[in-house]
Amino acid sequence: MVIQVNKIKEQCENIVAKTGRKLQCEVSRQEGSGHHRFDMMGKRLYKTYNNLSNIIVRISDGTEEGKEHALLVNAHLDSTLPSPGAADDAISVGVMLECMRVLLATPDWSPRHAIIFLFNHAEECLQDGSHLFSTQHPWASTARAVINLEAAGTTGRELLFQATSEQMIEAYSHVPRPYGTVFANEIFSSGIILSDTDFRQFEQYLNISGLDMAIVGNSYLYHMRKDLVENIEPGVAQHMGENALALISYLASDKSPIPDLASGYSKPRTVYFTYIGRLFFSYSFATAKIIYGLLFLASVGLVKFTFTEPIPKGSGLWTAQGNAVKATCLGVAGTFIAPNVVAVLMRNVLHKNLSWFSDPLAPLLLYGPACLLGALVSQYFFIGKIHERTAWTNTLLMQTFVAFGLQWMDIGSAAIFFMSALPLFFVVLVDTLFASGSGDVALISYVLGQVFPVLTSSLIAIPTLEVFVPLTGRMGAEAPADHIIAILVAILGAPAFPLAIPLMHRFGKQALLRGIIITSVLAAASIAFFSAKAPYDDMHQKRIFILHMENVTTSEQHLHLAASDGAPGFEILVDSIVREFGTTEHAPAPVDMNDHNSDWDSLYPFSAFLTPFKVPLAVPKNYVSPWVNERKFSIYAIEDEKDLVGGTRSLKIKIDHPGLIWTVIAFDAHVLKWDLDDNPPDEFARHHVKEASFYGTDSYELNLVIKISPETNPDGKLHINYMGLQEKGIWPAKKAVKEQGGAAMELFERLDSWLDKTTGGTVDALLMGCVGGVEEL
C-alpha cells in the first residue's frame, strides 16, 4: 500500500512539473499507540492498541488556505477472520485509489479544499485505526466532513445509510446514481442493526458530519471465506466509484459547504429518498409537516365530498368512518398475528426455523400468505356493516393521518405513508368518473391506487430484507429470529397493499370466505414447502466458530464449538464432531455464555450471540507447552503499592504475549483510576480489555488504581482471566505456515476437511487456536 500511494505522489509531482497546476500530494505513514472505550450491544468494553499504523494521502492546492478545511475519505485495509475481505473493504480501498488517479488525471483540476484519503489499518478490531488517526494525527483537526466507504455484501448499489447534516445530504444530491433513504438512516441510527463503522470514531473524536455508504446486497458473504473477487457483482465498484468521485469533486470545489462546517453542525431535519432509479428528493421536516398536514385536511374535505350513504343507513359520515377505523385496525392486527402463528408453527412444532434464510425474499413467500389470511379473517365479521367506499376513503384518511402524525414527531420515515396517500388522494378524486351508480369504487381505481404503494414499498422492502434476513439469521440461538422476520414482512407488506381491506368489502361474505379458503391453502402450501427446505447451501452458509483452547493454568485442552444461529441440527453436528475428534462418546451439554465465560473473550461482546459447547481433548503424555516456556504468555504486576489507610492498590500490569494476537484480559474490580479513560465505572464490576498490536509487538502495560473494599475485595487481589489467539494457529488464514501452528492447526486441517465433506459445503467455520489461563495478582 505504501508503494501504491508513493506512486500516486510521484504521478502528482510529475503533473505539477509539466503543467504547473496547483497541486500538492503528501503521504504520511502514521504509527502510534492508544486506548479507547468501545461500548456495544449494551456491554462496556475497553480497547488498547500498540504500534498500529495508517497510511494517509492529502491532496491540496499546496496553500495553507487550501489545507485549512479538508474532506476526509476513509476505508480500512484490514479484514476480519476468516474473510479475505475482497468486498469488506478492499473494494473501497480500490475506489479511493482510483478516485485519486482520476482526479489527478483531470486536466486543470485543482482542489479548493484539501482531500485527506485515510487508509486505516485496524477497523475490524473495533476501529482502532480510525481512533488513532482521529486522536493523534496532525491533519485530523482540519477535517470538516467525512465520506466513509464500507461493504457488508457483494452485490447491488451501495446504500447511503448514515447522513448526519443538512449540508452533506445536499452534497449527496449531486451524485449520478443516488441510493439512500431517510428510512435506512433512521433504522441504523436506532441501534436495531448491531453493527458499526469507522464513522463512529470520526463523529465522536472529530465532531464532524458526513456520509456513511456501504454495499449491502448478498450480505451472506459478509465476514465469510467467500468474500472473494469472483463473488463481487460486476458494476458494483463502478457504481460506488462514480458516486464517490462526484462527492469528492463537489466537496473539494469552491461550491463546497465544508468551510461552513468548521463551526460544527446540527443533526439533519430533512426527508430524503431515492425513487425510481436516479431520482433523489429532499425537503425539510418543516416543509413535510405543512405538506402532510394540508394533504390530511384536503383528504377530510374530499371524504365529506364523496360521502356515500353508509351501512347501516342513517348512521352518519363519522360514525361510518369510526367503524371503518375499527375494521382497518383489526385488519392490521391480523396482518401481524397470522405470520407470527406461522413462525410458532415452524419453530416450535415443525422445528424448521430459519428455513427462509438462504434467500432474502423467501420470507415474503413464507409469511406473505399468512399476512393476507390474517387480514381476510379479520374482516369477516365486518362484511355488510361497512360500505366499500367508506373503507376506501377511510384508508386515505388513515394514511394521511399517520403520515402527518409521524412527521409531527420528527420521524422522517413518515414519507412512506405520504408517498402512498398522495396518489391515492388523486385516484379518489377522479374515481367519480368511473364509479357505477351504486356508489361502488371502479376497479380501475384499485389498479391506479395500488401502483405507487407497491412501487414505494418494493424500493424499501428489497434493501431492508437484503440486510435483515442474513443478519437476523445470525443473531444467536436465543433470538426470536423467525418472529422478527415475520413482523418485518408484516411491516413492509401492510403499506404495500392499502386497498386490500376496501376490496374485501366489495364482494360480500361468500366471496370473502372463498378468499379465506384459497389463502389458507396457499399458506399451508408455503409452510409445507419451507418445511422441506434446508436453510443453508454452499453460498448461504451456516457460520460456526471453533476454538482449540490450551489452558496454561490447568494444562488442559478443549475444543469449543458454537453457532450464531438457532437453526436445528447444530447439536447433531456437534455430537458427530465429538465422536470423530473428541474423547467422549457424546457431546456435553451447552455451557452458559455470560461475561465470565472467558474462553470466548476473543469475540466479546459478539460472543453473546453464541451457544457454545466445550469438548475435552486428549493431551499427549510427552506434550510440553511452548506457552509456558520459550513463548510464555504471562501477566504480572510491577510498581505495585497498597495504601491500606486510603483503601487503594496502585499497580502496573504487564502482559507479555509472544506469538499471540488479539489478547484479552478480564477481571472484577472497583477501578478508581486507569489510563484507558478518565471515567471508569464507579462500582465493583467486570472489565474486559482487548488488545490489538502491529506484528512484532508482544507486550503492553496497563496502569490502574483499584479500591480495596471489605465487602467485595478485602485483600485487594486481582483475579485475571486472560487469553489470546495463536498468530500461526488460525485456519485457513495461516494455512501456508500450518506446520508452525502446532496441535491446533493439525486438528483444524482435518476438521475443516471433515466439515466440508460432511455438510456438503454448507458450513463456514472460523477455526482459531487459543491460549488462555488465570492469574492472581
JOFEN-V502500 format. One record per residue. N is the residue number from 1. RES is the residue in one letter. PSI is psi as a letter, one per 30 degrees, with the letter a starting at -180 (999 if undefined). NEAR is the number of other ideal C-beta (glycine too) atoms within 10 Angstrom. D_FIRST is the distance of its C-alpha to the first C-alpha in whole Angstrom. Layout:
N | RES | PSI | NEAR | D_FIRST
N | RES | PSI | NEAR | D_FIRST
This chain:
1 | M | e | 13 | 0
2 | V | e | 11 | 4
3 | I | e | 6 | 5
4 | Q | e | 14 | 5
5 | V | e | 21 | 6
6 | N | e | 15 | 9
7 | K | e | 12 | 10
8 | I | e | 18 | 11
9 | K | e | 18 | 13
10 | E | e | 12 | 14
11 | Q | e | 15 | 15
12 | C | e | 21 | 17
13 | E | e | 13 | 19
14 | N | e | 11 | 20
15 | I | e | 17 | 21
16 | V | e | 16 | 23
17 | A | e | 9 | 25
18 | K | e | 8 | 26
19 | T | f | 11 | 27
20 | G | g | 8 | 28
21 | R | l | 18 | 26
22 | K | i | 16 | 25
23 | L | k | 19 | 22
24 | Q | k | 20 | 19
25 | C | k | 22 | 16
26 | E | k | 16 | 15
27 | V | k | 16 | 11
28 | S | k | 16 | 12
29 | R | j | 13 | 10
30 | Q | k | 20 | 13
31 | E | k | 13 | 15
32 | G | l | 17 | 18
33 | S | l | 16 | 21
34 | G | a | 16 | 23
35 | H | l | 21 | 25
36 | H | l | 21 | 26
37 | R | k | 14 | 29
38 | F | j | 21 | 28
39 | D | k | 10 | 31
40 | M | k | 17 | 31
41 | M | h | 13 | 34
42 | G | g | 9 | 36
43 | K | k | 15 | 35
44 | R | k | 16 | 34
45 | L | k | 18 | 31
46 | Y | k | 21 | 29
47 | K | k | 21 | 26
48 | T | k | 22 | 25
49 | Y | l | 25 | 21
50 | N | k | 19 | 20
51 | N | h | 13 | 17
52 | L | l | 23 | 15
53 | S | l | 18 | 12
54 | N | l | 24 | 10
55 | I | k | 20 | 8
56 | I | k | 21 | 10
57 | V | k | 23 | 11
58 | R | k | 20 | 15
59 | I | k | 28 | 17
60 | S | a | 25 | 21
61 | D | g | 17 | 24
62 | G | f | 17 | 24
63 | T | l | 11 | 27
64 | E | e | 7 | 27
65 | E | e | 11 | 29
66 | G | f | 19 | 26
67 | K | f | 19 | 24
68 | E | e | 15 | 27
69 | H | j | 22 | 26
70 | A | l | 27 | 22
71 | L | k | 28 | 21
72 | L | k | 27 | 18
73 | V | k | 28 | 16
74 | N | k | 31 | 14
75 | A | l | 26 | 13
76 | H | k | 27 | 12
77 | L | f | 20 | 9
78 | D | l | 17 | 12
79 | S | l | 19 | 15
80 | T | l | 15 | 18
81 | L | k | 19 | 20
82 | P | g | 20 | 21
83 | S | k | 21 | 19
84 | P | f | 16 | 16
85 | G | h | 19 | 15
86 | A | e | 20 | 15
87 | A | e | 31 | 17
88 | D | i | 29 | 16
89 | D | g | 31 | 14
90 | A | e | 20 | 11
91 | I | e | 24 | 14
92 | S | e | 28 | 14
93 | V | e | 18 | 10
94 | G | e | 16 | 11
95 | V | e | 25 | 14
96 | M | e | 24 | 12
97 | L | e | 19 | 10
98 | E | e | 16 | 13
99 | C | e | 25 | 15
100 | M | e | 24 | 14
101 | R | e | 13 | 15
102 | V | e | 14 | 18
103 | L | e | 19 | 19
104 | L | e | 19 | 18
105 | A | f | 10 | 20
106 | T | j | 12 | 23
107 | P | k | 7 | 26
108 | D | g | 7 | 27
109 | W | k | 17 | 25
110 | S | k | 17 | 24
111 | P | k | 26 | 24
112 | R | e | 18 | 27
113 | H | k | 23 | 25
114 | A | l | 27 | 21
115 | I | k | 22 | 18
116 | I | j | 24 | 16
117 | F | j | 24 | 13
118 | L | j | 29 | 12
119 | F | j | 26 | 9
120 | N | k | 27 | 11
121 | H | g | 24 | 11
122 | A | i | 24 | 14
123 | E | e | 26 | 16
124 | E | f | 20 | 18
125 | C | h | 20 | 20
126 | L | h | 20 | 21
127 | Q | h | 24 | 19
128 | D | e | 32 | 19
129 | G | e | 28 | 15
130 | S | e | 29 | 17
131 | H | e | 27 | 20
132 | L | e | 25 | 18
133 | F | e | 29 | 17
134 | S | e | 27 | 20
135 | T | f | 16 | 23
136 | Q | f | 15 | 21
137 | H | k | 18 | 19
138 | P | f | 8 | 21
139 | W | f | 18 | 20
140 | A | e | 22 | 21
141 | S | f | 9 | 24
142 | T | f | 20 | 24
143 | A | k | 26 | 23
144 | R | f | 28 | 26
145 | A | l | 29 | 24
146 | V | k | 27 | 21
147 | I | j | 25 | 20
148 | N | k | 26 | 19
149 | L | k | 28 | 17
150 | E | l | 27 | 18
151 | A | k | 27 | 20
152 | A | g | 25 | 22
153 | G | a | 26 | 23
154 | T | g | 27 | 23
155 | T | l | 18 | 25
156 | G | l | 19 | 27
157 | R | k | 20 | 26
158 | E | k | 27 | 24
159 | L | k | 24 | 27
160 | L | j | 25 | 27
161 | F | f | 28 | 28
162 | Q | k | 23 | 28
163 | A | j | 26 | 29
164 | T | g | 23 | 30
165 | S | l | 22 | 32
166 | E | e | 18 | 35
167 | Q | e | 22 | 32
168 | M | e | 26 | 29
169 | I | e | 22 | 32
170 | E | e | 16 | 33
171 | A | e | 24 | 30
172 | Y | f | 24 | 29
173 | S | f | 12 | 32
174 | H | f | 16 | 30
175 | V | l | 23 | 28
176 | P | f | 10 | 29
177 | R | i | 16 | 29
178 | P | k | 23 | 30
179 | Y | i | 24 | 30
180 | G | l | 26 | 31
181 | T | l | 28 | 34
182 | V | f | 25 | 36
183 | F | e | 22 | 37
184 | A | e | 24 | 33
185 | N | e | 23 | 33
186 | E | e | 14 | 36
187 | I | e | 17 | 35
188 | F | e | 20 | 32
189 | S | f | 14 | 33
190 | S | f | 8 | 36
191 | G | g | 12 | 34
192 | I | e | 11 | 35
193 | I | j | 15 | 32
194 | L | i | 14 | 31
195 | S | l | 15 | 27
196 | D | l | 16 | 25
197 | T | l | 23 | 21
198 | D | f | 27 | 20
199 | F | e | 26 | 22
200 | R | e | 18 | 24
201 | Q | e | 27 | 23
202 | F | e | 28 | 23
203 | E | e | 17 | 26
204 | Q | e | 15 | 27
205 | Y | f | 16 | 26
206 | L | f | 21 | 25
207 | N | h | 13 | 28
208 | I | l | 25 | 27
209 | S | l | 26 | 27
210 | G | a | 29 | 25
211 | L | k | 26 | 25
212 | D | j | 27 | 23
213 | M | k | 29 | 23
214 | A | k | 27 | 22
215 | I | k | 29 | 23
216 | V | f | 26 | 26
217 | G | k | 23 | 27
218 | N | h | 23 | 28
219 | S | g | 27 | 27
220 | Y | f | 28 | 28
221 | L | g | 27 | 25
222 | Y | k | 24 | 23
223 | H | h | 19 | 22
224 | M | l | 23 | 23
225 | R | f | 17 | 23
226 | K | g | 20 | 23
227 | D | i | 26 | 20
228 | L | l | 15 | 19
229 | V | e | 11 | 18
230 | E | f | 7 | 22
231 | N | g | 17 | 23
232 | I | k | 21 | 22
233 | E | k | 15 | 24
234 | P | k | 7 | 24
235 | G | f | 11 | 24
236 | V | e | 22 | 22
237 | A | e | 19 | 19
238 | Q | e | 12 | 21
239 | H | e | 19 | 23
240 | M | e | 25 | 21
241 | G | e | 20 | 19
242 | E | e | 15 | 22
243 | N | e | 26 | 23
244 | A | e | 23 | 20
245 | L | e | 19 | 20
246 | A | e | 18 | 24
247 | L | e | 22 | 24
248 | I | e | 22 | 21
249 | S | e | 19 | 23
250 | Y | e | 19 | 27
251 | L | f | 29 | 25
252 | A | f | 26 | 24
253 | S | l | 15 | 27
254 | D | f | 8 | 31
255 | K | f | 11 | 32
256 | S | k | 21 | 30
257 | P | g | 19 | 31
258 | I | e | 24 | 28
259 | P | e | 13 | 31
260 | D | f | 13 | 33
261 | L | f | 22 | 31
262 | A | f | 13 | 31
263 | S | g | 7 | 34
264 | G | a | 11 | 33
265 | Y | l | 20 | 34
266 | S | l | 10 | 36
267 | K | k | 11 | 36
268 | P | k | 22 | 36
269 | R | i | 13 | 40
270 | T | k | 19 | 39
271 | V | k | 25 | 39
272 | Y | k | 23 | 37
273 | F | l | 24 | 36
274 | T | k | 21 | 35
275 | Y | k | 15 | 38
276 | I | i | 8 | 39
277 | G | c | 10 | 36
278 | R | g | 11 | 34
279 | L | k | 9 | 37
280 | F | k | 20 | 36
281 | F | k | 14 | 39
282 | S | k | 18 | 39
283 | Y | l | 13 | 42
284 | S | l | 13 | 42
285 | F | e | 18 | 44
286 | A | e | 10 | 47
287 | T | e | 14 | 47
288 | A | e | 25 | 47
289 | K | e | 15 | 50
290 | I | e | 14 | 52
291 | I | e | 18 | 51
292 | Y | e | 26 | 52
293 | G | e | 15 | 55
294 | L | e | 12 | 56
295 | L | e | 21 | 56
296 | F | e | 22 | 57
297 | L | e | 12 | 60
298 | A | e | 14 | 61
299 | S | e | 23 | 60
300 | V | e | 16 | 63
301 | G | e | 10 | 65
302 | L | e | 19 | 64
303 | V | e | 20 | 65
304 | K | e | 11 | 69
305 | F | e | 11 | 69
306 | T | g | 18 | 69
307 | F | k | 17 | 71
308 | T | k | 18 | 72
309 | E | j | 14 | 75
310 | P | l | 21 | 74
311 | I | k | 16 | 75
312 | P | l | 11 | 77
313 | K | k | 7 | 79
314 | G | g | 7 | 79
315 | S | f | 15 | 77
316 | G | l | 10 | 75
317 | L | e | 15 | 71
318 | W | f | 12 | 70
319 | T | e | 12 | 71
320 | A | e | 24 | 70
321 | Q | e | 20 | 67
322 | G | e | 13 | 67
323 | N | e | 21 | 68
324 | A | e | 27 | 65
325 | V | e | 15 | 62
326 | K | e | 13 | 64
327 | A | e | 24 | 63
328 | T | e | 23 | 60
329 | C | e | 12 | 58
330 | L | e | 19 | 60
331 | G | e | 21 | 58
332 | V | e | 17 | 55
333 | A | e | 14 | 56
334 | G | e | 22 | 57
335 | T | e | 26 | 53
336 | F | e | 17 | 52
337 | I | e | 17 | 54
338 | A | e | 25 | 54
339 | P | f | 30 | 51
340 | N | f | 18 | 51
341 | V | e | 14 | 54
342 | V | e | 25 | 52
343 | A | e | 25 | 49
344 | V | e | 16 | 52
345 | L | e | 15 | 53
346 | M | e | 22 | 50
347 | R | e | 19 | 49
348 | N | f | 10 | 52
349 | V | e | 9 | 54
350 | L | f | 15 | 53
351 | H | h | 11 | 50
352 | K | h | 20 | 47
353 | N | l | 25 | 45
354 | L | g | 24 | 41
355 | S | f | 24 | 43
356 | W | f | 29 | 41
357 | F | e | 27 | 38
358 | S | f | 20 | 36
359 | D | k | 15 | 37
360 | P | f | 23 | 36
361 | L | f | 13 | 39
362 | A | e | 20 | 41
363 | P | f | 26 | 43
364 | L | e | 19 | 44
365 | L | e | 16 | 46
366 | L | e | 25 | 47
367 | Y | f | 30 | 48
368 | G | e | 20 | 49
369 | P | e | 23 | 52
370 | A | e | 29 | 53
371 | C | e | 28 | 52
372 | L | e | 23 | 55
373 | L | e | 26 | 57
374 | G | e | 25 | 57
375 | A | e | 27 | 58
376 | L | e | 24 | 60
377 | V | e | 19 | 62
378 | S | f | 22 | 62
379 | Q | f | 25 | 64
380 | Y | e | 13 | 67
381 | F | f | 11 | 69
382 | F | f | 21 | 68
383 | I | k | 18 | 69
384 | G | f | 11 | 73
385 | K | f | 17 | 72
386 | I | k | 24 | 69
387 | H | k | 24 | 70
388 | E | e | 20 | 67
389 | R | e | 26 | 66
390 | T | e | 26 | 67
391 | A | e | 26 | 64
392 | W | e | 29 | 62
393 | T | f | 29 | 62
394 | N | e | 23 | 62
395 | T | e | 22 | 58
396 | L | e | 29 | 58
397 | L | e | 19 | 59
398 | M | e | 20 | 57
399 | Q | e | 25 | 53
400 | T | e | 27 | 54
401 | F | e | 18 | 55
402 | V | e | 19 | 52
403 | A | e | 27 | 50
404 | F | e | 24 | 52
405 | G | e | 14 | 52
406 | L | e | 19 | 48
407 | Q | e | 25 | 47
408 | W | f | 14 | 50
409 | M | g | 7 | 48
410 | D | h | 12 | 45
411 | I | j | 17 | 43
412 | G | f | 21 | 41
413 | S | f | 19 | 41
414 | A | f | 24 | 45
415 | A | f | 24 | 44
416 | I | e | 24 | 44
417 | F | e | 24 | 48
418 | F | e | 22 | 48
419 | M | f | 23 | 47
420 | S | e | 28 | 49
421 | A | e | 27 | 52
422 | L | e | 19 | 52
423 | P | e | 17 | 53
424 | L | e | 25 | 55
425 | F | e | 17 | 57
426 | F | e | 12 | 58
427 | V | e | 24 | 59
428 | V | e | 23 | 61
429 | L | e | 14 | 62
430 | V | f | 13 | 63
431 | D | f | 21 | 64
432 | T | f | 12 | 68
433 | L | f | 9 | 68
434 | F | f | 14 | 67
435 | A | k | 16 | 69
436 | S | l | 8 | 72
437 | G | f | 5 | 75
438 | S | f | 8 | 75
439 | G | g | 15 | 72
440 | D | l | 17 | 69
441 | V | k | 27 | 66
442 | A | k | 16 | 65
443 | L | e | 11 | 63
444 | I | f | 13 | 61
445 | S | e | 22 | 60
446 | Y | e | 17 | 58
447 | V | e | 11 | 56
448 | L | e | 18 | 55
449 | G | f | 24 | 55
450 | Q | f | 20 | 52
451 | V | e | 11 | 50
452 | F | e | 17 | 48
453 | P | e | 23 | 48
454 | V | e | 15 | 47
455 | L | e | 15 | 44
456 | T | e | 22 | 43
457 | S | e | 22 | 43
458 | S | e | 11 | 41
459 | L | f | 20 | 38
460 | I | e | 20 | 38
461 | A | e | 21 | 39
462 | I | e | 15 | 36
463 | P | e | 21 | 33
464 | T | e | 20 | 35
465 | L | e | 22 | 36
466 | E | e | 22 | 32
467 | V | e | 25 | 31
468 | F | e | 22 | 34
469 | V | e | 25 | 35
470 | P | e | 23 | 32
471 | L | e | 20 | 32
472 | T | e | 22 | 35
473 | G | f | 27 | 36
474 | R | h | 23 | 33
475 | M | g | 18 | 35
476 | G | l | 18 | 37
477 | A | f | 18 | 40
478 | E | f | 12 | 42
479 | A | k | 16 | 41
480 | P | i | 17 | 44
481 | A | e | 26 | 41
482 | D | e | 28 | 44
483 | H | e | 17 | 45
484 | I | e | 18 | 42
485 | I | e | 26 | 42
486 | A | e | 27 | 45
487 | I | e | 16 | 46
488 | L | e | 19 | 42
489 | V | e | 26 | 44
490 | A | e | 24 | 47
491 | I | e | 15 | 45
492 | L | e | 22 | 44
493 | G | e | 21 | 47
494 | A | e | 18 | 49
495 | P | f | 19 | 48
496 | A | f | 19 | 48
497 | F | i | 18 | 52
498 | P | f | 23 | 54
499 | L | g | 22 | 57
500 | A | e | 20 | 57
501 | I | e | 27 | 60
502 | P | e | 27 | 62
503 | L | e | 18 | 62
504 | M | f | 25 | 63
505 | H | g | 24 | 66
506 | R | e | 18 | 67
507 | F | f | 13 | 69
508 | G | l | 11 | 70
509 | K | e | 12 | 70
510 | Q | e | 9 | 71
511 | A | e | 12 | 68
512 | L | e | 19 | 66
513 | L | e | 13 | 67
514 | R | e | 11 | 66
515 | G | e | 20 | 63
516 | I | e | 17 | 63
517 | I | e | 12 | 64
518 | I | e | 14 | 61
519 | T | e | 20 | 58
520 | S | e | 15 | 59
521 | V | e | 12 | 59
522 | L | e | 16 | 56
523 | A | e | 23 | 54
524 | A | e | 14 | 56
525 | A | e | 12 | 55
526 | S | e | 19 | 51
527 | I | e | 20 | 52
528 | A | e | 11 | 53
529 | F | e | 13 | 50
530 | F | f | 22 | 47
531 | S | f | 15 | 49
532 | A | g | 9 | 49
533 | K | k | 16 | 45
534 | A | k | 16 | 42
535 | P | f | 21 | 40
536 | Y | l | 24 | 37
537 | D | a | 16 | 36
538 | D | f | 13 | 33
539 | M | f | 14 | 31
540 | H | i | 22 | 32
541 | Q | l | 21 | 32
542 | K | k | 24 | 33
543 | R | k | 22 | 31
544 | I | l | 22 | 32
545 | F | k | 22 | 31
546 | I | k | 22 | 32
547 | L | k | 25 | 32
548 | H | j | 26 | 33
549 | M | k | 23 | 35
550 | E | j | 29 | 36
551 | N | j | 18 | 38
552 | V | f | 20 | 38
553 | T | e | 13 | 41
554 | T | f | 11 | 43
555 | S | g | 12 | 42
556 | E | l | 12 | 42
557 | Q | k | 21 | 39
558 | H | l | 20 | 39
559 | L | j | 23 | 37
560 | H | k | 20 | 37
561 | L | k | 25 | 36
562 | A | l | 27 | 36
563 | A | l | 24 | 35
564 | S | g | 20 | 34
565 | D | l | 25 | 37
566 | G | g | 20 | 41
567 | A | k | 20 | 41
568 | P | l | 15 | 44
569 | G | f | 14 | 44
570 | F | e | 21 | 41
571 | E | e | 14 | 44
572 | I | e | 10 | 45
573 | L | e | 18 | 42
574 | V | e | 24 | 42
575 | D | e | 17 | 45
576 | S | e | 15 | 44
577 | I | e | 21 | 41
578 | V | e | 20 | 44
579 | R | e | 12 | 46
580 | E | e | 11 | 44
581 | F | f | 15 | 42
582 | G | a | 21 | 43
583 | T | g | 12 | 47
584 | T | l | 11 | 49
585 | E | e | 8 | 51
586 | H | l | 10 | 49
587 | A | k | 21 | 46
588 | P | l | 14 | 47
589 | A | l | 8 | 47
590 | P | k | 17 | 44
591 | V | l | 15 | 44
592 | D | k | 8 | 43
593 | M | j | 19 | 40
594 | N | a | 10 | 40
595 | D | f | 18 | 38
596 | H | g | 11 | 40
597 | N | i | 19 | 39
598 | S | f | 22 | 36
599 | D | f | 21 | 35
600 | W | g | 23 | 33
601 | D | f | 25 | 32
602 | S | f | 23 | 28
603 | L | g | 20 | 28
604 | Y | k | 19 | 30
605 | P | g | 20 | 31
606 | F | f | 17 | 30
607 | S | f | 23 | 33
608 | A | f | 20 | 36
609 | F | f | 21 | 35
610 | L | k | 23 | 36
611 | T | j | 20 | 39
612 | P | l | 19 | 39
613 | F | k | 23 | 41
614 | K | j | 18 | 41
615 | V | k | 19 | 42
616 | P | k | 14 | 43
617 | L | l | 16 | 42
618 | A | k | 10 | 44
619 | V | k | 14 | 43
620 | P | k | 8 | 44
621 | K | e | 5 | 47
622 | N | g | 5 | 45
623 | Y | k | 12 | 42
624 | V | j | 8 | 40
625 | S | k | 19 | 37
626 | P | f | 16 | 34
627 | W | f | 22 | 34
628 | V | g | 16 | 37
629 | N | c | 8 | 37
630 | E | f | 10 | 34
631 | R | h | 16 | 31
632 | K | k | 14 | 33
633 | F | j | 25 | 32
634 | S | l | 16 | 34
635 | I | k | 22 | 35
636 | Y | l | 13 | 38
637 | A | k | 15 | 39
638 | I | l | 9 | 39
639 | E | h | 11 | 41
640 | D | k | 13 | 43
641 | E | k | 11 | 46
642 | K | k | 15 | 49
643 | D | j | 12 | 51
644 | L | f | 9 | 54
645 | V | e | 6 | 55
646 | G | f | 12 | 53
647 | G | h | 15 | 52
648 | T | l | 17 | 48
649 | R | k | 24 | 46
650 | S | k | 16 | 43
651 | L | l | 20 | 40
652 | K | k | 15 | 37
653 | I | k | 23 | 35
654 | K | k | 15 | 33
655 | I | j | 24 | 31
656 | D | k | 15 | 30
657 | H | h | 26 | 28
658 | P | k | 15 | 27
659 | G | g | 19 | 25
660 | L | k | 25 | 25
661 | I | l | 21 | 22
662 | W | h | 21 | 23
663 | T | l | 27 | 26
664 | V | k | 23 | 29
665 | I | k | 25 | 32
666 | A | k | 20 | 35
667 | F | l | 24 | 39
668 | D | k | 17 | 42
669 | A | l | 25 | 43
670 | H | j | 19 | 44
671 | V | k | 18 | 41
672 | L | e | 16 | 42
673 | K | k | 14 | 39
674 | W | l | 19 | 36
675 | D | g | 12 | 33
676 | L | e | 20 | 31
677 | D | l | 10 | 32
678 | D | g | 8 | 36
679 | N | i | 7 | 37
680 | P | l | 21 | 38
681 | P | k | 11 | 40
682 | D | i | 10 | 44
683 | E | l | 9 | 45
684 | F | j | 15 | 45
685 | A | l | 15 | 42
686 | R | k | 15 | 40
687 | H | k | 20 | 36
688 | H | k | 20 | 33
689 | V | j | 24 | 30
690 | K | k | 22 | 27
691 | E | k | 25 | 24
692 | A | k | 22 | 20
693 | S | l | 22 | 19
694 | F | l | 15 | 16
695 | Y | k | 8 | 16
696 | G | f | 7 | 19
697 | T | j | 16 | 21
698 | D | g | 18 | 24
699 | S | l | 14 | 26
700 | Y | l | 22 | 27
701 | E | l | 13 | 30
702 | L | j | 19 | 32
703 | N | k | 13 | 35
704 | L | l | 21 | 38
705 | V | k | 18 | 41
706 | I | l | 25 | 43
707 | K | k | 19 | 47
708 | I | j | 19 | 50
709 | S | k | 13 | 52
710 | P | f | 7 | 55
711 | E | e | 7 | 54
712 | T | f | 13 | 51
713 | N | i | 19 | 50
714 | P | e | 9 | 53
715 | D | f | 7 | 51
716 | G | g | 19 | 48
717 | K | l | 14 | 46
718 | L | k | 19 | 43
719 | H | j | 13 | 42
720 | I | k | 22 | 39
721 | N | k | 22 | 37
722 | Y | l | 25 | 34
723 | M | l | 27 | 31
724 | G | l | 23 | 28
725 | L | k | 22 | 26
726 | Q | k | 24 | 26
727 | E | e | 20 | 22
728 | K | g | 20 | 23
729 | G | h | 28 | 26
730 | I | k | 23 | 24
731 | W | k | 24 | 25
732 | P | g | 18 | 23
733 | A | e | 19 | 20
734 | K | h | 18 | 21
735 | K | e | 13 | 23
736 | A | f | 9 | 22
737 | V | h | 12 | 23
738 | K | f | 17 | 26
739 | E | f | 9 | 29
740 | Q | f | 13 | 27
741 | G | f | 22 | 28
742 | G | b | 19 | 32
743 | A | e | 17 | 34
744 | A | e | 28 | 32
745 | M | e | 24 | 30
746 | E | e | 13 | 33
747 | L | e | 21 | 34
748 | F | e | 24 | 31
749 | E | e | 16 | 31
750 | R | e | 12 | 35
751 | L | e | 20 | 35
752 | D | e | 17 | 32
753 | S | e | 10 | 34
754 | W | e | 14 | 37
755 | L | e | 21 | 36
756 | D | e | 15 | 34
757 | K | e | 9 | 38
758 | T | e | 14 | 40
759 | T | f | 19 | 38
760 | G | g | 12 | 37
761 | G | g | 15 | 34
762 | T | g | 18 | 35
763 | V | k | 19 | 33
764 | D | j | 23 | 29
765 | A | k | 22 | 29
766 | L | j | 22 | 27
767 | L | k | 25 | 28
768 | M | k | 24 | 27
769 | G | k | 26 | 29
770 | C | l | 25 | 30
771 | V | k | 26 | 32
772 | G | l | 25 | 34
773 | G | a | 21 | 37
774 | V | k | 15 | 40
775 | E | k | 20 | 40
776 | E | k | 10 | 43
777 | L | 999 | 15 | 43
